[in-house]
Amino acid sequence: MKGGGYKKTVKECMAAAALFLVLQPFILAETGVGEKEFSIGPRAIRTSPRDADEGSWSAGGQVRLYLSPALGLEGSIDYIRHDYGPLTQIKTYPVQASLLAYLMPDSAVCPFLLGGAGWYYT
């Protein structure tokens, strides 16, 4: 990364970690993953194109459908925009579909295996 990009990335990661620590009691107080049927929510991604001075944050959304206590489906779409000078702008819409296999579905912290496919519309 050129310039102060590394310091900015470290600060952003520290801010995200601090936010997770503040929200941790609310996140972990929820029921186990096997007790849900459907969830929808926002997501944030950080991208850094090759040869870019710095990366950028983008927004998206995701949907999860729980087929059983140990199996789920996830779909997501994001919006990514990169500006290269005053005349060039690239917009990308990554669309992904995944299958999730939960290893400990009845616990508050639940690791999972994830596999799927994606399509990037530019």
Secondary structure, DSSP 4 states (H G I P E B T S, - for coil): --TTHHHHHHHHHHHHHHHHHHHHHHHHTSPPGGG-SEEEEEEEEEE--TT-SS-EEEEEEEEEEEEETTEEEEEEEEEEEEEETTTEEEEEEEEEEEEEEESSTTSSS--EEEEEEEEEE-
